[in-house]
Amino acid sequence: MALDMRRVLVAGLVSSVVMGMVSMMGEALLGAGFWAAPTLIAATVMRDLQTLHAPVPLMVLPLMLGLMGHMMNSVVLTGIFEAATGGRLVGFFERALVGMVFGMIVFGAMWFVVLPFVNPVMLLLNPVVFAVAHLLWGAALGMLLSTPAGQPARRLAAH
């Protein structure tokens, strides 16, 4: 089955906003700063940011770069999710639940495998906030992809 790239793009971008807001609000409430999550994502390529400490200040270029990286990763991972599950999961809640499991797998891979080697400064983020953000990201992408192509409003309105 061929991927509907428009659906993947929309679901990936919208779910990235859900995750971003949860991360940014959680980190702000816990003292790392509202701008911490996207700015620390930029530290993957802007290596001088590896020395940042909380609270993370607003820096426009790292913020924009981090947001772009976050959204791009979300779209790529949403494509992987859709390719792996598309056509096999039909229910709204089934897709949301499987999306949440996928989100936790991504969280585990990022927190324990990728970040320590690729971007260790991101480990300044609160792991519970990071996990909850991934959980809700997965739920959002699962729900957004549960609607058949051409019927997004009717299917979502029925739930």
Backbone as a ProteinNet text record, in pm:
[ID]
protein_1_A
[PRIMARY]
MALDMRRVLVAGLVSSVVMGMVSMMGEALLGAGFWAAPTLIAATVMRDLQTLHAPVPLMVLPLMLGLMGHMMNSVVLTGIFEAATGGRLVGFFERALVGMVFGMIVFGAMWFVVLPFVNPVMLLLNPVVFAVAHLLWGAALGMLLSTPAGQPARRLAAH
[TERTIARY]
84.4	0	89.3	63.5	140.7	95.9	192.4	161.2	96.4	-3.6	-62.7	21.9	115.2	213	148.8	38.2	-30.3	-80.6	-140.3	-188.9	-73.7	36.2	153.1	208.1	217.3	269	181.4	51.1	-39.8	-36.4	-46.7	-45.2	88.1	197.1	328.6	345.9	300.2	313.4	221.3	97.1	3	46.5	85.5	128	257.7	342.4	464.6	431.2	324.9	281.6	229.5	153	104.5	223.9	319.6	436.3	516.7	534.6	611.7	550.4	419.2	353.6	361	343	354.9	496.4	595.4	735.1	767.7	728.4	762.8	693.6	567.5	496.5	553	576.3	631.1	768.1	854.6	989.7	985.2	892.5	878.1	835.1	738.6	689.2	794.3	883.7	984.3	1117.9	1128.9	1246.9	1351	1337	1436.1	1414.5	1294.3	1262.4	1171.5	1083.5	987.5	1056.5	1174.3	1243.3	1338.5	1346.9	1448.8	1441.3	1326.8	1319.1	1360.3	1298	1340.4	1482.9	1525.5	1661.8	1763.9	1736	1829.4	1830	1720.6	1721	1823.8	1830.2	1925.7	2070	2093.9	2229.9	2285.9	2200.4	2247.4	2344.9	2315.5	2402	2477.6	2423.5	2492.1	2565.3	2681.7	2751.5	2790.4	2801.2	2833.2	2719.7	2600.6	2487.6	2497.4	2592.3	2608.7	2644.4	2684	2721.4	2608.2	2489.4	2377	2338.1	2284.5	2231.2	2091.1	2013.9	1878.2	1883.2	1793	1690.1	1748.5	1701.5	1749.7	1685	1766.3	1709.8	1656.3	1579.7	1531.9	1648.7	1675.6	1774.4	1704.8	1679.4	1590.8	1641.4	1766.1	1816.2	1810.7	1861.4	1848	1702.7	1617.3	1475.8	1416.5	1439.3	1383.6	1440.9	1570.7	1634.8	1581.2	1565.7	1512.6	1370.3	1287	1148.9	1143.7	1227.5	1230.5	1276.2	1379.6	1427.5	1322.9	1256.4	1151.1	1037.9	993.4	882.2	923.1	1044.9	1093.7	1100.2	1155.6	1163.2	1024.7	930.4	794.4	732.8	752.5	696.9	761.8	892.8	962.3	911.9	902.9	856.3	708.7	629.4	489	480.1	566.2	570.8	606.6	701.4	738.9	621	553.8	436	328.2	299.1	194.3	232.8	358.8	403.4	393.5	423.7	420.6	279.3	186.6	53.3	-58.9	-35.8	-141.2	-217.5	-350.1	-434.3	-461.5	-378.8	-398.5	-472.3	-467.7	-538.3	-652.4	-773.3	-886.5	-956	-952.5	-1027.5	-953.2	-1028.8	-976.8	-895.2	-954.1	-886.7	-773.7	-790.2	-683.7	-559.4	-578	-464.9	-403.6	-488.1	-435.3	-350.6	-397.8	-323.8	-192.3	-196.9	-74.5	20.4	-35.9	45.9	116.5	46.5	107.5	222.1	202.4	310.3	429.5	401.8	507.6	579.7	503.5	563.7	658.1	620.7	707.1	830.8	817.2	934.9	1031.6	977.5	1062	1127.4	1050.4	1107.5	1225.4	1205.3	1311.3	1434.9	1414	1528.1	1602.7	1527.9	1591.2	1664	1594.9	1649.2	1768.8	1759.1	1860.7	1967.7	1939.5	2034.6	2089.1	2002.1	2044.8	2102.8	2026.6	2069	2202.5	2231.1	2360.2	2480.5	2464.3	2575.2	2567.3	2447.1	2429.3	2407.7	2333.9	2299.9	2279.3	2385.9	2370.7	2312.2	2320.7	2264.2	2111.8	2048.6	1903.4	1863.6	1958.6	1929	1907.1	1923.9	1884.4	1732.5	1662.1	1516.4	1466.1	1348.5	1288.5	1242	1289	1252.6	1103.2	1034.5	890.6	816.4	852.5	791.3	820.6	944.4	984.3	903	882.7	804.9	657.7	598.5	457.6	437.5	530.7	521	523.3	608	612.5	484.6	432	307.6	193.1	181.7	75.3	99.7	226.1	259.2	208	237.2	193.1	42	-25.8	-172	-226.9	-170.5	-218	-197	-78.8	-56.7	-144.5	-166.1	-255.2	-397.1	-446.1	-582.6	-594.7	-495.4	-500.5	-494.3	-424.6	-414	-528.6	-617.6	-727.5	-837.7	-835.4	-940.8	-904.6	-998.3	-970.2	-943.4	-860.3	-830	-959.5	-972.7	-1090.8	-1206.8	-1195.4	-1305.5	-1261.5	-1164.9	-1114.8	-1218.5	-1296.1	-1388.8	-1503.1	-1560.9	-1674.7	-1633.8	-1520	-1478.2	-1444.2	-1371.2	-1335.5	-1458.3	-1552.1	-1670.6	-1756.8	-1748.2	-1826.6	-1772.2	-1650.1	-1590.5	-1606.9
-116.9	0	123.7	215.5	339.7	436.4	508	606.6	729.2	780.7	909.4	1014.7	1072.2	1162.9	1288.4	1332.3	1449.1	1418.6	1301	1259.8	1245.7	1185.4	1168.7	1305.5	1395.9	1529.4	1603.8	1603.1	1673.6	1611.3	1478.1	1411.2	1433.4	1427.3	1449.1	1589.9	1689.2	1828.2	1860.2	1816.7	1846.2	1774.9	1648.9	1577.7	1636.6	1693	1757.2	1882.2	1951.1	2068.8	2025.1	1915.7	1861.5	1830.9	1757.2	1720.8	1843.2	1935.2	2054.9	2136.4	2154.6	2233.4	2163.7	2032.9	1959.1	1972.9	1955.5	1966.8	2106.5	2205.6	2343.5	2387	2353.4	2389.3	2312.6	2183.6	2103.6	2151.7	2179.5	2226.4	2365.6	2449.7	2582.5	2569.8	2482.5	2464	2403.4	2322.4	2254.6	2326.5	2442.6	2525.5	2523	2436	2434.1	2549.9	2603.2	2715.4	2674.9	2766.7	2741	2705.3	2763.4	2744.4	2625	2553.8	2450	2340	2276.7	2159.8	2191.6	2289.2	2313.1	2365.9	2446.5	2499.1	2387.4	2294.4	2184.2	2087	2078.4	1997.9	2055.2	2187.3	2252.5	2222.1	2187	2154.4	2031.3	1957.6	1843.8	1890.8	2005	2057.5	2183.6	2258.7	2377.9	2336.3	2278.6	2212.1	2304.2	2435.2	2525.9	2532.1	2486.4	2483	2366.1	2276.8	2163.3	2208	2332.9	2383.3	2459	2461.8	2534.1	2474	2559.5	2518.8	2575.7	2516.7	2564.9	2688.5	2781.2	2785.9	2829.8	2767.5	2794.6	2923.7	3020.5	3148	3138	3237.9	3248.4	3288.9	3205.5	3234.1	3199.5	3298.6	3282.9	3178.1	3183.9	3089.2	2944.6	2915.6	2778.2	2735.2	2828.6	2795.8	2753.2	2831.5	2800.6	2669.8	2651.6	2529	2407.1	2421.7	2312	2276.5	2377.3	2351.6	2281.4	2326	2260.6	2115.4	2091.6	1954.5	1866.1	1920.9	1847.8	1809.2	1905.8	1879.3	1782.2	1795.8	1704.6	1561.7	1546.1	1412.8	1353.8	1437.3	1389.8	1338.1	1410	1366.6	1234.4	1223.5	1099.1	981.8	1002	894	862.1	961.7	937.2	852	877.7	794.8	650.9	631.9	496.3	428.1	501	446.1	406.5	494.6	466.9	349.4	341.9	230	97.6	101.3	-21	-64.3	31.1	-2.4	22.6	101.9	140.7	22.3	30.9	-74.3	-187.7	-200.6	-309.4	-264	-136.3	-81.8	3.4	-30.5	40.7	132.7	102.1	181	303.3	405.1	530	504.6	435	410.3	309.2	213.2	116.3	188.7	277.3	353.5	444.8	507.7	595.1	514.2	397.8	313.3	264.3	216.9	171.2	289.8	406.4	527.2	559.4	541.9	567	469	344.7	245.3	285.6	325.6	370.8	492	585.3	701.9	663.6	563.8	520.1	446.4	375.9	311.8	419.1	522.8	633.1	701.5	725.7	785.8	703.2	572.9	486.7	487.6	480.8	482.6	614.9	724.8	856.5	875.6	854.1	885.1	797.7	668.6	574.9	539.5	560.7	520.5	639.9	720.6	826.3	947.4	1004.9	1130.1	1122.5	1016.6	1015.2	1027.9	985.5	989.1	1105.9	1143.3	1242.7	1384.1	1394	1526.2	1516.6	1493.5	1469.2	1585.4	1707.8	1819.6	1807.9	1734.4	1715.7	1633.9	1564.5	1489.3	1581.7	1714.3	1812.1	1820.8	1780.8	1783.5	1681.3	1705.8	1614.2	1487.6	1370.7	1248	1215.4	1254.5	1228.8	1316.8	1443.3	1533.4	1482.2	1441.9	1390.7	1265.8	1177.1	1054.3	1086.8	1172.7	1209	1278.2	1364.6	1432.3	1330.8	1228.6	1124.8	1040.4	1014.5	938.8	1012.4	1141.4	1220.3	1244.6	1254.6	1263.7	1139	1022.6	897.8	886.8	927.1	924	1016	1135.5	1231.7	1179.1	1125.6	1078.6	958.6	871.6	757.7	802.1	898	947.7	1018.8	1100	1174	1081.4	971	876.5	774.9	782.6	685.2	717.1	837.4	874.7	830.9	770.6	731.6	853.4	836	945.7	998.4	1129	1190.9	1206	1153.9	1162.2	1211.9	1300.2	1333.8	1395.2	1489	1557.9	1467.6	1392.6	1305.9	1198.8	1136	1025.7	1076.7	1186.9	1239.6	1290.7	1350.8	1403.8	1293.3	1173.1	1060.7	1007.5	1045.8	992.8	1089.7
0	0	0	-88.9	-98.2	11.2	66.3	169.6	108.4	176.6	139.8	209.2	135.1	195	252.8	197.1	252.6	393.6	410.7	543.1	641.5	596.7	682.4	722.2	626.1	653.2	754.5	732.4	823.1	962	969.5	1099.8	1170.9	1097.4	1157.7	1210.4	1134.7	1178.3	1295.8	1287.8	1397.6	1525.8	1516.2	1636.7	1692.4	1606.4	1656.3	1737.3	1700.4	1776.9	1913.9	1917.4	2045.1	2135.9	2083.4	2162.6	2205.1	2112.7	2143.1	2255.3	2251.6	2356	2491.6	2494	2620.1	2674.6	2589.1	2631.2	2681	2605.2	2640.2	2769.1	2786.3	2909.1	3028.9	3011.3	3121.2	3165.6	3069.6	3103.1	3165.9	3122.4	3182.9	3328.7	3354.8	3491.4	3583.6	3528.8	3611.8	3616.4	3550.9	3567.5	3457.6	3356.6	3248.3	3152.2	3150.7	3063.3	2949.1	2911.7	2803.9	2673.1	2648.1	2520.6	2522.6	2634.6	2651.8	2546.1	2530.2	2441.6	2297.2	2230.8	2092	2080.8	2176.8	2171	2187.5	2277.7	2299.2	2181.6	2108.7	1985.6	1888.3	1879.5	1789	1826.9	1952.5	1997	1926.3	1857.7	1778.3	1670.9	1610	1503.9	1545.6	1639.9	1691.7	1820	1802.1	1912.2	2026.7	2004.2	2114.2	2216.4	2179.9	2272.5	2371.1	2351.7	2442.9	2585	2603.5	2735.9	2804.6	2747.3	2807.5	2942.8	3027	3156.5	3171.1	3259.7	3285.3	3373.6	3354.7	3250.9	3116.6	3012.4	2876.9	2827.1	2785.3	2739.1	2595.8	2558.2	2420.2	2330.4	2230.2	2125.7	1994.5	1912.7	1797.7	1698	1655.5	1555.6	1606.9	1727.6	1777.8	1795.7	1839.1	1854	1720.3	1615.8	1484	1428.4	1443.3	1396.5	1471.7	1602.6	1683	1645.9	1624.1	1583	1447.3	1354.5	1222.5	1234.4	1313	1331.9	1397.7	1499.9	1570.5	1475.4	1394.1	1302	1191.7	1142.1	1038.8	1093.6	1213.2	1273.2	1294.6	1335.2	1356.2	1227	1117.4	988.9	945	959.8	921.8	1006.4	1137.2	1225.6	1203.1	1167.1	1133.2	1006.8	909.4	788.9	821.4	912.7	955	1023.5	1111.3	1180.1	1080.1	986.7	887.7	798	758.2	674.5	750.2	878.9	959.2	996.2	1011.4	1060.7	962	859.5	766.3	711.3	718.5	664.1	761.1	864.5	960.4	1085.7	1115.1	1230.6	1178.6	1218.7	1161	1259.8	1385.8	1482.5	1532.9	1565.1	1618.6	1745.9	1840.9	1968.1	1954	1864.2	1837.6	1784.7	1690.9	1635.8	1740.6	1822.9	1929.4	2027	2066.8	2161.2	2100.9	1978.6	1912.4	1890	1860.8	1848.7	1979.1	2090.8	2222.1	2248.7	2212	2227.6	2140.2	2017.3	1926.7	1986	2042.2	2105.5	2218.3	2296.8	2407	2355.6	2245.5	2183.9	2134.5	2070.1	2023.6	2143.5	2250	2370.8	2422.3	2438.4	2490.2	2402.1	2273.1	2180	2188.4	2193.7	2201.1	2334.1	2445.2	2577.5	2614.5	2582.6	2630	2526.7	2398.3	2295.3	2216.8	2161.2	2069.6	2143	2235.6	2298.5	2372.6	2447.7	2517.3	2423.9	2300.1	2205.3	2107.2	2067.8	1962.1	2017.4	2128.3	2182.2	2334	2410	2553.6	2633.2	2585.4	2661.2	2671.6	2580.9	2590	2712.1	2771.5	2893.1	3012.5	2994	3095.2	3107.1	3001.3	3004.4	3105.6	3157.1	3253	3180.5	3224.3	3152.2	3157	3264.1	3271.9	3171.1	3164.3	3065.9	2925.2	2900.2	2768.9	2733.2	2830.8	2806.6	2780.6	2863.9	2845.6	2711	2672.9	2542.8	2428.8	2438.4	2335	2335.7	2453.6	2465.1	2395.4	2421.4	2360.4	2212.1	2171.9	2029	1956.3	2013	1950.3	1944.6	2052	2052.2	1944.2	1934	1833.7	1692	1663.4	1526.1	1495.4	1594	1571.8	1541.7	1619.7	1598.2	1463.9	1431.5	1305.2	1184.7	1197.3	1085.6	1083.3	1181.9	1186	1086.5	1031.4	937.8	796.5	724.6	586.2	500	400.2	307	247.4	242.5	184.7	280.7	405.2	500.7	637.5	648.6	781.3	874.1	828.8	917.9	961.3	868.1	902.5	1001.4	982.9	1069.7	1208.6	1219.4	1350.6	1425	1354.5	1417.6	1478.3	1426.8	1476.2	1608.2	1645.5	1768.8	1876.2
[MASK]
+++++++++++++++++++++++++++++++++++++++++++++++++++++++++++++++++++++++++++++++++++++++++++++++++++++++++++++++++++++++++++++++++++++++++++++++++++++++++++++++

